[in-house]
Amino acid sequence: MTEEIDVELTEKIKELCLKAGADKVGIADADKAVGSSQGHANPRDILPNARSIIVLASKIPDSAIECKHSDELIHANFVAVQQAMNMELVRIGYKLSRFLEKLGYDSIPIAPDIPREESRNIWVGTISHKYVAQLAGLGEIGLANLFLTPEWGPRVNLCCILTDAPLQPDGPKLVDKVCTKCNKCIEACPTRALTSNNYPPFNFNLNRCLWATLGFYRLTKVEEPPEDWIDAKPSANIVLPKYEEKYPQIRTFENWASRLGDFPQCIACMAACPIGKETHQKRIEGE
């Protein structure tokens, strides 16, 4: 017999998460998180009896987005800030999991920076934080394939906690209500990794994105990736040694990435989103 939804526990969990430092909290139905369009795994492969998924959002400081990212050291500081945010989200998720265990429920936090598999034209991790956050009513996946909240646009990091606790789901209440389809992210992408001719994730070219996020665009100032890079199968990683040899300076970025974890050398689409920009402007103007 299925345990009835516990509204009181749901509110208690949200209260605890906000008090611990999360900026937004939502609940997704684990049943609906199976089979995301991006090909992520079933949450029940991680927690077989998962019933609810708690999603935490933490806002990235505006000035970390708006600072001079053309300077490598300033950009490296931005990534370090993101990593610190991820660790904080994992800390909150761990505390919440322990709280739920003491009540007799199973629970496991899923870190924001879980490993990704890049054998297809999309980044696939164990679970799609973006997809689950959309199901939890925190926002929606926008044209740039980034998760957008109505408050801060893509200027957020996410963390999920799987549990068998019978929580009240919030539902995907913000789908088609956040992203304005203004195409600013598409126009800002230096390597043309995004298009308006389809919808996420099918408007995204991973190899083109990798030319920017791995740092080759930053080094070469060449916006159009080489043909063998664009056409590489299963991904551009198979021709990476060729370009590492051609541009040995890339080793600096790779060394930073090995120490800091996920180290994107480009955040043009994130910085271009007008939702985050407008919220930042209103805040500094005191509105």
C-alpha positions in Angstrom: 0.0 0.0 0.0 1.4 3.4 -1.1 2.0 5.8 1.8 0.0 9.0 1.6 1.7 12.3 0.6 3.0 14.0 3.7 2.4 17.7 3.2 3.8 18.7 6.6 7.1 16.9 5.9 7.2 18.5 2.5 7.0 22.0 4.0 9.5 21.1 6.7 12.0 19.9 4.2 11.7 23.1 2.1 12.1 25.2 5.3 15.2 23.2 6.3 16.8 23.6 2.8 16.2 27.4 2.7 17.5 27.8 6.2 20.6 25.8 5.3 21.4 28.1 2.4 19.5 27.0 -0.7 17.9 29.9 -2.7 15.1 27.8 -4.1 13.6 24.4 -3.4 11.2 22.2 -5.4 9.9 18.7 -5.4 9.6 16.4 -8.4 7.8 13.1 -8.8 10.4 10.4 -9.4 8.0 8.6 -11.7 8.0 11.5 -14.1 11.8 11.8 -14.1 12.3 8.5 -16.0 13.3 8.8 -19.6 14.4 12.4 -20.1 14.8 13.5 -23.7 18.5 13.9 -23.1 18.9 10.2 -22.4 19.8 10.2 -18.7 19.4 7.2 -16.5 16.4 6.2 -14.5 16.7 7.7 -10.9 15.6 4.3 -9.6 18.9 2.9 -11.0 20.4 4.9 -8.1 17.6 4.5 -5.5 15.3 1.7 -6.5 12.5 2.8 -4.2 12.8 6.5 -5.1 9.4 8.3 -4.9 10.4 12.0 -4.7 13.3 14.1 -5.9 14.2 17.3 -3.9 15.8 19.9 -6.1 18.0 22.7 -4.7 19.0 25.9 -6.6 21.8 28.2 -5.6 22.2 31.6 -7.2 25.6 32.4 -8.8 26.7 36.0 -7.8 26.0 38.4 -10.6 29.4 39.9 -10.5 30.9 36.5 -11.1 29.0 36.4 -14.4 29.6 40.1 -15.3 33.4 40.2 -14.6 36.1 40.3 -17.3 36.1 36.7 -18.5 38.7 37.4 -21.2 41.2 37.4 -18.4 42.1 33.8 -17.7 42.8 34.3 -14.0 39.6 36.2 -13.4 37.7 33.5 -15.3 39.5 30.8 -13.2 38.2 32.6 -10.1 34.6 32.4 -11.5 35.0 28.6 -11.9 36.4 28.3 -8.3 33.3 30.1 -7.1 31.1 27.7 -8.9 32.9 24.7 -7.4 32.5 26.2 -3.9 28.8 26.6 -4.6 28.6 22.9 -5.7 30.3 21.8 -2.5 27.8 23.9 -0.5 24.9 22.3 -2.3 26.3 18.8 -1.7 26.7 19.8 2.0 23.0 20.8 2.2 22.0 17.7 0.4 24.0 15.5 2.7 22.4 17.1 5.8 19.0 16.7 4.3 19.7 13.0 3.5 20.7 12.4 7.1 17.6 14.2 8.4 15.4 11.9 6.2 17.3 8.7 7.3 16.6 9.6 10.9 12.9 9.6 10.0 13.2 6.2 8.5 13.4 7.1 4.8 16.1 6.2 2.3 17.8 9.2 0.7 20.9 10.1 -1.4 22.2 13.4 -2.7 23.3 13.6 -6.4 26.3 16.0 -6.7 26.0 18.9 -9.2 29.3 18.0 -10.9 28.7 14.3 -11.6 30.7 12.7 -14.4 29.4 13.1 -18.0 29.4 10.8 -21.0 30.1 12.6 -24.3 29.7 9.8 -26.8 26.7 11.5 -28.4 25.8 15.0 -29.4 24.7 15.9 -25.9 26.2 15.8 -22.4 24.7 13.0 -20.5 25.1 12.4 -16.7 23.6 9.9 -14.3 20.6 12.2 -13.8 19.6 15.5 -15.5 19.5 18.1 -12.8 17.9 20.5 -15.4 15.2 18.1 -16.4 14.3 17.3 -12.8 14.4 20.9 -11.7 11.9 21.6 -14.5 9.7 18.8 -13.1 10.1 20.4 -9.7 8.6 23.7 -10.8 11.8 25.8 -10.3 11.9 27.0 -13.9 12.5 25.5 -17.4 15.2 24.5 -19.8 15.8 27.4 -22.2 17.0 27.7 -25.8 20.6 27.6 -24.6 20.0 24.2 -23.0 20.7 25.9 -19.7 18.2 25.8 -16.8 16.4 29.1 -16.3 14.6 30.4 -13.2 12.2 33.3 -13.5 14.2 35.1 -10.8 17.8 34.8 -12.1 17.7 33.1 -15.5 20.6 30.7 -16.0 22.6 32.1 -13.1 22.0 29.1 -10.8 23.6 25.8 -9.8 21.5 22.7 -9.1 21.6 19.7 -6.8 19.1 16.8 -6.4 18.3 14.5 -3.5 16.5 11.2 -4.2 14.3 9.8 -1.5 11.4 7.4 -0.9 9.7 9.9 1.4 6.1 10.6 0.2 6.5 14.3 -0.6 4.1 16.7 -2.4 5.4 17.3 -5.9 5.4 20.9 -7.2 5.1 19.8 -10.9 6.4 21.4 -14.1 4.4 24.6 -13.6 6.9 27.0 -15.4 7.4 25.3 -18.7 7.1 27.8 -21.6 6.8 30.6 -19.0 10.5 31.6 -18.4 12.5 31.5 -21.6 11.4 34.3 -23.9 13.0 32.7 -27.1 14.7 36.1 -27.7 17.7 34.3 -29.3 20.3 36.3 -27.4 22.1 33.2 -26.3 22.2 31.9 -29.9 23.6 35.2 -31.1 26.2 35.3 -28.3 27.6 31.8 -29.0 31.0 32.3 -30.6 31.1 28.8 -32.2 27.5 28.6 -33.4 26.7 25.6 -31.2 23.0 26.7 -30.9 20.3 27.1 -33.4 16.7 28.3 -33.3 15.6 25.7 -35.8 14.8 23.1 -33.2 14.2 22.8 -29.5 16.5 21.6 -26.6 18.5 19.4 -26.6 18.2 19.0 -30.4 19.2 22.6 -31.2 22.7 22.0 -29.7 25.9 20.8 -31.3 28.3 19.4 -28.7 31.4 19.5 -30.8 31.0 23.2 -31.6 30.4 23.9 -27.9 33.5 21.9 -26.9 35.6 24.1 -29.2 34.7 27.0 -26.8 34.3 25.3 -23.5 37.6 23.4 -23.8 39.4 26.7 -24.5 40.5 26.4 -28.1 38.3 29.4 -29.1 39.9 31.4 -26.3 43.4 30.5 -27.5 42.9 30.8 -31.2 40.2 33.5 -31.5 38.9 31.2 -34.3 35.1 31.1 -34.0 34.5 28.4 -36.6 35.9 25.1 -35.4 37.9 23.0 -37.9 35.8 20.6 -40.0 37.4 17.5 -38.6 36.5 18.8 -35.1 32.9 19.4 -36.0 32.5 16.1 -37.8 34.3 13.9 -35.2 32.4 10.9 -34.0 31.4 10.0 -31.4 32.7 13.5 -30.2 35.5 15.9 -30.8 37.4 14.3 -27.9 38.8 11.8 -30.4 40.7 14.5 -32.3 41.7 16.4 -29.1 45.3 15.1 -29.1 45.9 16.6 -32.5 44.8 20.1 -31.3 46.6 19.7 -28.0 49.8 19.3 -30.0 49.0 22.2 -32.3 48.1 24.5 -29.4 50.3 23.4 -26.4 49.0 26.4 -24.4 45.8 24.4 -23.9 47.7 22.4 -21.2 47.3 25.4 -18.8 43.5 25.2 -19.1 43.6 21.4 -18.8 45.7 21.6 -15.6 43.2 24.0 -14.1 40.4 21.7 -15.1 42.1 18.7 -13.4 42.3 20.7 -10.2 39.0 22.5 -10.2 36.8 19.9 -11.9 34.4 21.0 -14.6 36.1 24.1 -16.1 34.1 25.7 -18.9 36.2 28.2 -20.9 33.1 29.9 -22.3 29.9 31.1 -20.6 28.8 33.4 -23.4 25.2 32.0 -23.5 24.8 32.2 -19.7 26.0 35.8 -19.6 23.8 36.9 -22.6 20.5 35.8 -21.1 18.4 39.0 -20.5 16.6 37.5 -17.5 19.7 37.4 -15.4 20.9 40.7 -16.8 17.6 42.5 -16.0 17.4 41.1 -12.5 21.0 42.2 -11.9 20.2 45.7 -13.2 17.1 46.0 -11.1 19.0 44.9 -8.0 21.8 47.5 -8.3 19.2 50.2 -9.1 17.3 49.3 -5.9 14.1 48.3 -7.6 
